[in-house]
Amino acid sequence: MFLKHAALASGFALMAGSAFAECQISGNVSIVGNEFPAIHTVANAAATCTGGEVKSNLTADHQKINLAGMQGNPAEYSSAIIANSSVVALINEDVVRPLDDLVAEYGQDIPKKQLITIDGKIMAVAFMANAQTLAYRKDVLEEIGVGVPTSYEEVLEAAEKIRAAGISQYPVGGAYAAGWNLAEEFVNMYIGSGGEFFKPGTAEVSINNAQGVTALNMMKALTEYMNPDFLTHDSNATSAEMEAGNVMLMNMWGSRMGVLMDDEGAEEQVYTNITVGGPLTVGGGSIPASTLWWDGWTVAKNISDEDAVATFIAMKNGTSPAILNDETMSQAVWMIDGYKPAPVNDGVFAAIAAGTTSYPMLPYMGLLHTALGDNLADFLQGKESAEQALADAEAAYTAAAKEKGFLQ
């Protein structure tokens, strides 16, 4: 299913959670996922279960290893922490199991808003919402005398003034690392430009059009104000640039804002002035150039029933209301009962309020995402036209979709 905006917003300010109940398991649990603070909180809470081994591999490379790590028999990982896009790839390869029986026996108290149903089966349990929105230095914007940007055009105007004032040569940041990150930036910009990824009702790709060219041209314009190594900068690297006082404006995940705004890794002048804004628009459009996401957990198919039960119980424990406290409350927009909104998460709430589009949870979207990540860098480096880059991406997607049987 797609998570509707209302559903995401419905449970964000409910009853406070109780303390951890004793968690006993009798199997082994191995978790793979991303490495930002909220995921560490989930993995650490899962590891409080006793009676079996609970280990985790949290890395920025999780999407490169989770599928391979779940294809073995037995699987190396018993649970992958995933999001809208990455769960589809695991379902396509038949490496995660439906959770209906486990929910019926061990998860009847999990709120329905957290149960992700695809083709009539529960395939994941969501625990947080996410979106990319503006992060900016309010002191720098005040210094150059401009308001908070609400569009990418205004970001460019502010960036030029920041450069002209000698404050920063490369004031704009973004997760433009070639591959998944770069593709996600295009997906955001293309949606904001009013584009549709596929011909209606089909798996036939449709991005080599005016909206695709508009999206790429805006991305190229932004890179003129980015560190020349932008194609190597993922979320961690560009966040570090902002903490170092080099980047003043960037599009960044809500789940990263807490790290940017805490007192670690940056001087006081920097972290006290980093502020969260809403999602940006582009080209005069009203649709945010962003996507609404959920993060959740799965259970591997190629593991014993004992380990599957242990994994389900441990992950349920890791995403129970008991994880919420003064320290963790600001780490994410939790979909867990007991969450109380924190100012650091204002951007995600603004994205929800603005009607940000959910990332397409289609069985073939992952193939297009990969094709985009592999074929857009040449345009940004000035090696080919926008039309050629989009044509290359379409060709790569079409070949992959035919191989997988989505196209004839």
N, C-alpha and C positions, 0 to 999 in steps of 0.2 A: 504494500500500500504506500501511498504518498502521505507523509505526515502533514496534515492541514495546519495552517497557521493557528487556528483557534485551538486545535488539539495541543500544539506546542505550548501555547500560552496558558492553557487551562489549569495546569497543576503547579504553577511556579511559586505559589505562596500559601502553603498548606501547613498542616500540623508539624511540630518539631519531632524529629526522630528520637527513638529510644536508644539506649546503650546497646552495644553488640550483644546479641544472644550467643551462647556457646555454639560454635560451629564444628561439627564432627563429620569427617569424611573417611572413607575406607579405600580410596583409590588415589591415583596420582594425577596432578594437574600441571599443565605447562601452557603458559600464556604468551602470545606474541602480540605486540601492539606498538603504537607510537609512544613518544617519550615525554610528552608535556606533563605538567604537574597533576592534572586531573586523572590522567591514566595511571600515574604512579600511585595516587591515592587508591584507586580501584584495585590495582595489583597488590598493594600492601595490605589492604583490608581482606582480600581473598586469601592472602598468606597467613592470616590469623587463624584459619581453620586448622584443626589438629587431627591426627590419625592417619594422614597421608602426606606426601610431598607436594608442595605448591611452589613452582618456580616460574620465572618470567624472563622474557627477552624483550625489553622495550627499547626501540631504536627508530631513528628516522627512516631507516631502510625497511621498515616492516612490510610495506607493500611489495617489496622485491622478494621477500622470503616466506610470506605467510602461505601462499599457495603451494609452493614446493614443500614446505614444512608440514603440510596437511595431506599431501598426496601419498605418502608412504603408508605401509600397513604393518605395524601400527604407525599412526601419524606422530611426527615429532612434537607437534603442538596440539593440545586438546581443546584450546580456545583461541580464536583470533578476535581481537578487538578491532572493529571495522566501522565503516560509515556507509552512507547511501550507495556510493559507487562501488566500493570494494567488496561488499557482501555479494553483489551480483556475480562477480568473477568467481567467487568461491562456490556459489550455487550452480553456475554454468558448468563447473568442473566436478560437481557432485562430491565435494569434500566436507560439507557441513550437513548435519542431520536436522530434520524437523524437530521442533521442541515441544510439540503438543502433548506428548505423553509425559514428558518431564515437568512441564508446566502443570498438568493435571495432578500429578502426584506430589511435587515438591514446590510448586510456584503459584499456588492458588491466590496468594496474597500479593502477587506482582500486579500493579495497576495496569489495566487494559491499554492505557495510553502508551505504555512502554513496549508492548508486544508488537513486533513488526511482522505482519502477515503478507506473504507473497504467494500468489496462486493458491490461496486458501489454507496455507500452512504457516505456522509460527516458525520463522527462520532466525530471528535474533531478538535480543532484549535491549532496547535503547535506554541510555541513562543520561545523555546530555544533548543539548542543542548547540549548534555552532553556525557561524557565518563570518565572512570577511567584511570588515568595515574600516573606516578611517581611523588611524592613530596619528596624532599630530602634537607638535610642541606649541602650546598656547602662548608661551612667552615670545617665541620667535614670530608667530603671526601678529601678536600685538606690536612687536618692534617694527615690522614692515607695514603695519596699518591695514591689514586685510582681515576679513571675517573668516569663519571656519568654512572651508570648501564643502559644497554639497554635490559638486560634479567634478568629473575628471578635467574638464576645461578650466575650472577654477583652481584645481591642483596645479596645472601647468602655469597659470598666471602667477600663483603664489610662489612656485618654484623659481620662476624667472626673477622675481623680486628678491627672493632670498639669495640667489646667486649674485645678482647685481649689487646687493648690499655687502657682499663679501663674507656672509655668514657661513655658507657652505657651498662648495663647488658641485656637490652631488647630493642635493637635499631630498631626493625622492627615493624611496625604497619599495621593494616588492619581491615576493617569492617567485622569481623568474627563472629559477634553475631549470635547465633543459630537461625535459621529461614530464613527470606528473605535474609538478608545480606550474610549469609554463602552460601546459594544457589547461589547467584549472583557471589561470588568469584569462585565457582566451574564452573559455566557457562563460565566465562571468561577463566579460566585455561583450561577447556575442549576444547573450541574453539581454543585456542592457541596451544593445543596439536594435533589439526587436527581432532577432533572428530565430529561426526554427532549425533544429539540427537534422531532421529527417522529413522526407516527403510524407504527408499525413497518412497514417495507417500502415506505413511500411518501414522497413529497415534500410531504405535507400537514402544515403546521406545527401544533404543539401546545405553546404556551407560556403561553396565558392560563389558568392553573390555579393551584392552591395553591402549587406550587413556584415559579412565576413571581412571584407576589405576595410570597412569603417573601423571594426574592432581592432584589426591588426595595425592600422595607421595610428590609432590612439595609443596602442601599446608601444609602438615605435617612438612616438612623440615623448612618452613618459621615460623611455630608456635614455633619451638624450640628457636627462637630469639624474640618472642613476650611476652608481659606481660602474666603471667600464667592465668589471667582472660580473655583471648582473646575471649572466647565464649560469653562474655557479652558486648563486645565492638562493638557498632555500629559506624556510621560515626562521630557522635558527640563525643563519648568517645575517639576514637583513635586520632581524631584531637586535642582534649584537651591534650592528651599525647604528641603530637608533640609540641604544644604550651608551655607545661610545660618543654620542653627540654629533654624529655626522649626518644622519638622516632626520629630517624634520617632518616629513609627510609620508605615509605609506598605507597601503591596503593590507590589513593583517587579520588573522583569525582571532575571534573573540577569546578562544581558549588560551591565547598567548598574551593577552593584555595584562593579566595579573603579574607575570614575570616582568613586563616592561615597566609597570608602575610600582613595583616594590623597591625597597631600598638596597637591593643587592645588584651588583654588576654595573652600576652607573653612579655618577656624581649627583649630589643632591639637586643641583641646578637642573639636571636632566630629568631624573625620575619624578620630581615634584611637578614638572610642567608637562609631562606626557599625558595626553588626554584622549578619551575615546569619543569618536564621532559616529554618525550613522553611515549606512552604505551610500556609495556615490552613484550618480547617474552619468550618462554619457550621451552626447549628441542631442541634447534637449529632450531626451526621453524621460518618462516618468517611472519606468521599471528599473529598480535597482540593478546595477551591474555587479551582482553578487548572487550567491546561491545559499539556500537554507539547508543545513545538514543536521543529521543526528549521528551520534556515535553510540555503538552498542557492542554486545558480545555474542559469540556463536559457540556451538559445541561441535567438535570434529566428528565426522562420520566413521573414520577408520581407527576407532579406539574401542576398547572393551566397554560393555555396559556399565561395569563397575567404575571405570574412569570417567565415563560420560555422566553418571550420577554425581560423582565427586566434583567434576568440573562445574556442573550446573549449580550445585549447592555452594561451592566456593565463589563462583562469579555472582550468584545472587547475594551472597554475603558481602562481596566487594562493592555492590551497588545498592546496598540497603540504606534506609534513612539514617542508620547509625554512623555512616561515614561523614555526615554533615556536622561541622563544628565551626568555630570562629575562624580557624585557619583554612579549612577547605571550602567554605561557603562561596568565596570569591573566585575559586579556580575555574568555574564553569557555570553555564546556565544549566543546572542540573534538572533533569526530568523526574527527579526522585521526590516523593512526598517529604515535606519538611524544608524544601529549599526556600530561602529568603533572598530575593534579588539584592545584589551588591552593585555599587556604582561602577565597578570595573567591567561589569557585564552590560552596561547601558547600550553598547553598540549592537549586541545580538538582539536585545529587545527592540531597538529601533529598526533592525532588519525585519523582525517579525511584524512590527506595526506597519512598516512600509509595504507589506505584501511581497516580500522577496520570494522568488521562485525556488521551489525545492529542486535540488539536483536531480536530473532525470534518472529514475531507477528502472532503466530498461535493460534487457539482457544483453544488448549489443552496444550500449553506451560506453562500456569500458574499452571496447575495441577502438571506438572513435577517440576516446581520451588518449589512448596510447599512440594512435596515429598522429594526433595533434602534437603531443609532446615530442615526437620524433621528427617532425617536419616543419616546425615554425621558426626554429632558431636561425636558419639561413636568411629568412626575410629580415629579421631583427638585426642581423649582421650586415645587411646591405648586399647580400650575395644573389638574391633573386627577388622577383616581384611578389606582391601580396597574392595576386591571382595564381602564380606558379606554386607558392607555398601551400595554398589552399587546395590546389589541384593535386599536389603530391600527397597531402593528408587524405583527400578523398580516395585516391588510388590505393593508398596503403590500407585504409579502412575497408574498402570494397573487397580487396584480396583476402583480408582476414575474415570478413563477414561471410564470404563464399566458402572459405575453408571450414568455418564453424557451422555452416548450413543456414545462416540467417538470410542469405541471398542465393538465388539460383545462378 
